[in-house]
Amino acid sequence: MIERVRAILITADDTMLVIRRTRPGIPEYWVLPGGGVEPGDESREAALHREIHEEIAGKADIVRLLHMMESDDERQLFYLARIATWSFEDRTGPEFSAEGRGEYALEEIPLTMEGLDGIDLKPEEIAHVLRGAIAAGSLGVEASL
C-alpha cells in the first residue's frame, strides 16, 4: 500500500500554506504540502519533515495527526503542524524539475471558512474535514502549542 503524508501548515499569522497547481487542460486546484513515504524514511513524521523541506525549504513542528483517508491501494495521513520559516525559492523536490508536471505556487490563505471557500482544495475530503474543524473550533492549534 502506498502511504502519503500531508501537512496542514499553520503560520504565526494563523494562515495556512497551500500549493496552487496549474496544469495544462485541468482547472487550477490547491493541495497541501507533502508526498509519499519512502523506504528510507524512519517514520511517517520523518517523511513529512523531508517533504516539507523539499517542497518549501521549511521546518515545521508537527502538532498531531488530524485525519486519515484510505482506499484499496493508498493511505493518506494529514498532520496539523505549525511552521515558522519557509522559502519556496529554495525548494528542492524532484517534482519541480520534471517535465509536464505543471506549475506549483505557494500561497497563504486565511484559515477560515471564507479562505477555504476561495480555493479548490484537493482532496475534497480534507477540505470538508477542515471546514468542520473550523466550524467546531477544534483545530486546537493554539492550545496544542
NUKENU-582937 format. One record per residue (C-alpha): residue number from 1; x, y, z; chain. Coordinates in pm, 1 decimal, padded with zeros to 6 digits. Example, Ala and Ser with C-alpha at 12.3 -4.5 7.8 and 13.67 -1.06 7.14 Angstrom:
[rec 1,[01230.0,-00450.0,00780.0],A] [rec 2,[01367.0,-00106.0,00714.0],A] 
// end
This chain:
[rec 1,[00000.0,00000.0,00000.0],A] [rec 2,[00124.8,00347.0,-00090.8],A] [rec 3,[00141.6,00588.0,00203.0],A] [rec 4,[00135.5,00963.7,00161.5],A] [rec 5,[00174.2,01231.3,00427.9],A] [rec 6,[00046.7,01586.8,00401.5],A] [rec 7,[00063.8,01888.2,00632.3],A] [rec 8,[-00188.9,02149.8,00726.3],A] [rec 9,[00081.0,02413.3,00783.0],A] [rec 10,[-00033.5,02695.9,01010.2],A] [rec 11,[00175.9,03012.6,01015.1],A] [rec 12,[00228.9,03255.7,01302.5],A] [rec 13,[-00039.4,03475.5,01140.6],A] [rec 14,[-00290.2,03185.6,01156.0],A] [rec 15,[-00289.3,03143.2,00781.1],A] [rec 16,[-00243.4,02809.8,00605.3],A] [rec 17,[00021.3,02736.5,00342.4],A] [rec 18,[-00116.0,02567.7,00030.8],A] [rec 19,[00026.6,02492.3,-00311.9],A] [rec 20,[-00167.6,02614.2,-00614.8],A] [rec 21,[-00132.5,02366.0,-00901.4],A] [rec 22,[-00169.3,02479.4,-01258.3],A] [rec 23,[-00154.8,02208.4,-01523.6],A] [rec 24,[-00241.9,02224.0,-01892.9],A] [rec 25,[-00601.6,02128.3,-01963.1],A] [rec 26,[-00700.9,02091.9,-01594.7],A] [rec 27,[-00877.1,02356.9,-01383.8],A] [rec 28,[-00648.3,02512.5,-01122.7],A] [rec 29,[-00655.6,02344.1,-00780.6],A] [rec 30,[-00471.8,02357.3,-00446.9],A] [rec 31,[-00301.2,02085.1,-00241.9],A] [rec 32,[-00133.9,02060.8,00095.3],A] [rec 33,[00245.2,02019.5,00104.6],A] [rec 34,[00359.2,01659.2,00137.3],A] [rec 35,[00414.0,01341.4,-00058.6],A] [rec 36,[00499.7,00977.0,-00048.1],A] [rec 37,[00661.8,00791.9,00240.0],A] [rec 38,[00986.4,00643.3,00108.9],A] [rec 39,[01158.0,00321.6,00224.5],A] [rec 40,[01444.8,00520.7,00381.0],A] [rec 41,[01216.7,00734.2,00596.6],A] [rec 42,[01240.2,00640.8,00965.9],A] [rec 43,[00873.5,00725.9,01028.4],A] [rec 44,[00573.8,00896.1,00872.2],A] [rec 45,[00665.8,01211.7,01060.7],A] [rec 46,[01022.3,01192.7,00925.9],A] [rec 47,[00877.9,01159.9,00575.0],A] [rec 48,[00664.0,01467.8,00634.5],A] [rec 49,[00964.0,01669.0,00757.8],A] [rec 50,[01158.1,01561.8,00444.9],A] [rec 51,[00869.7,01657.2,00215.1],A] [rec 52,[00826.4,01997.9,00381.8],A] [rec 53,[01198.7,02059.9,00339.6],A] [rec 54,[01191.3,01953.3,-00028.1],A] [rec 55,[00874.0,02138.2,-00124.2],A] [rec 56,[00908.0,02466.7,00064.1],A] [rec 57,[01253.7,02457.4,00230.2],A] [rec 58,[01068.8,02480.9,00559.8],A] [rec 59,[01080.7,02343.3,00910.0],A] [rec 60,[00760.6,02262.2,01094.2],A] [rec 61,[00656.7,02139.0,01436.0],A] [rec 62,[00407.5,01857.7,01392.6],A] [rec 63,[00121.2,01902.9,01638.8],A] [rec 64,[-00089.5,01591.4,01575.1],A] [rec 65,[-00247.5,01363.0,01319.2],A] [rec 66,[-00572.5,01529.7,01212.4],A] [rec 67,[-00719.3,01289.2,00956.3],A] [rec 68,[-00653.6,00968.7,00763.2],A] [rec 69,[-00801.2,00863.5,00429.0],A] [rec 70,[-00766.3,00510.5,00299.4],A] [rec 71,[-00856.1,00337.1,-00025.6],A] [rec 72,[-00766.6,-00007.7,-00158.7],A] [rec 73,[-00411.8,00088.5,-00254.0],A] [rec 74,[-00336.9,00420.0,-00080.9],A] [rec 75,[-00337.3,00571.9,00266.4],A] [rec 76,[-00306.9,00947.9,00316.8],A] [rec 77,[-00229.5,01094.3,00657.2],A] [rec 78,[-00295.0,01464.0,00722.1],A] [rec 79,[-00099.3,01624.8,01006.4],A] [rec 80,[-00165.9,01955.6,01173.2],A] [rec 81,[00162.1,02146.0,01203.4],A] [rec 82,[00297.2,02488.2,01294.9],A] [rec 83,[00551.7,02641.9,01054.9],A] [rec 84,[00777.8,02938.6,01125.8],A] [rec 85,[01015.4,02950.2,00828.1],A] [rec 86,[00991.3,02855.8,00464.3],A] [rec 87,[01134.4,02960.0,00128.7],A] [rec 88,[00958.2,02848.5,-00187.0],A] [rec 89,[01257.0,02971.1,-00391.1],A] [rec 90,[01484.9,02718.2,-00217.3],A] [rec 91,[01265.8,02412.2,-00275.9],A] [rec 92,[01445.6,02100.2,-00394.8],A] [rec 93,[01180.1,01836.7,-00466.7],A] [rec 94,[01218.4,01632.1,-00786.9],A] [rec 95,[00865.2,01722.9,-00895.3],A] [rec 96,[00968.5,02081.8,-00965.4],A] [rec 97,[01207.0,01988.6,-01245.7],A] [rec 98,[01000.9,01708.6,-01403.2],A] [rec 99,[00863.0,01787.5,-01747.9],A] [rec 100,[00487.4,01816.0,-01781.9],A] [rec 101,[00414.2,01847.4,-01408.3],A] [rec 102,[00274.2,02198.5,-01445.0],A] [rec 103,[00333.1,02487.4,-01208.2],A] [rec 104,[00347.5,02496.8,-00828.8],A] [rec 105,[00282.4,02827.1,-00648.5],A] [rec 106,[00295.7,02860.7,-00271.1],A] [rec 107,[00015.0,03068.4,-00123.2],A] [rec 108,[-00103.1,03171.1,00221.9],A] [rec 109,[-00477.6,03162.0,00276.4],A] [rec 110,[-00675.8,03259.9,00586.0],A] [rec 111,[-00760.3,02957.2,00798.9],A] [rec 112,[-01129.9,03046.0,00783.7],A] [rec 113,[-01439.9,02923.9,00602.7],A] [rec 114,[-01400.2,03212.2,00357.6],A] [rec 115,[-01036.7,03121.5,00295.0],A] [rec 116,[-01123.3,02758.5,00222.2],A] [rec 117,[-01423.9,02855.3,00009.7],A] [rec 118,[-01196.0,03070.6,-00206.8],A] [rec 119,[-00987.3,02774.7,-00328.4],A] [rec 120,[-01048.6,02427.2,-00472.9],A] [rec 121,[-00853.2,02225.9,-00214.0],A] [rec 122,[-00789.3,01862.0,-00306.3],A] [rec 123,[-00873.7,01603.5,-00198.4],A] [rec 124,[-01225.7,01725.2,-00130.8],A] [rec 125,[-01246.3,01513.9,00185.6],A] [rec 126,[-00972.4,01710.6,00363.1],A] [rec 127,[-01140.2,02040.0,00268.4],A] [rec 128,[-01460.2,01904.7,00427.4],A] [rec 129,[-01268.9,01795.3,00741.7],A] [rec 130,[-01104.3,02138.5,00772.9],A] [rec 131,[-01437.1,02319.6,00732.2],A] [rec 132,[-01585.9,02103.3,01008.3],A] [rec 133,[-01288.7,02163.7,01237.7],A] [rec 134,[-01305.0,02540.6,01181.6],A] [rec 135,[-01679.7,02545.8,01247.3],A] [rec 136,[-01634.9,02343.2,01567.3],A] [rec 137,[-01328.3,02539.7,01678.4],A] [rec 138,[-01149.8,02208.3,01716.1],A] [rec 139,[-00826.6,02265.5,01526.1],A] [rec 140,[-00675.6,02341.6,01863.8],A] [rec 141,[-00351.9,02478.3,01721.2],A] [rec 142,[-00323.1,02749.7,01983.9],A] [rec 143,[-00399.6,02515.0,02273.0],A] [rec 144,[-00163.1,02248.8,02139.8],A] [rec 145,[00142.6,02470.1,02107.1],A] 
// end
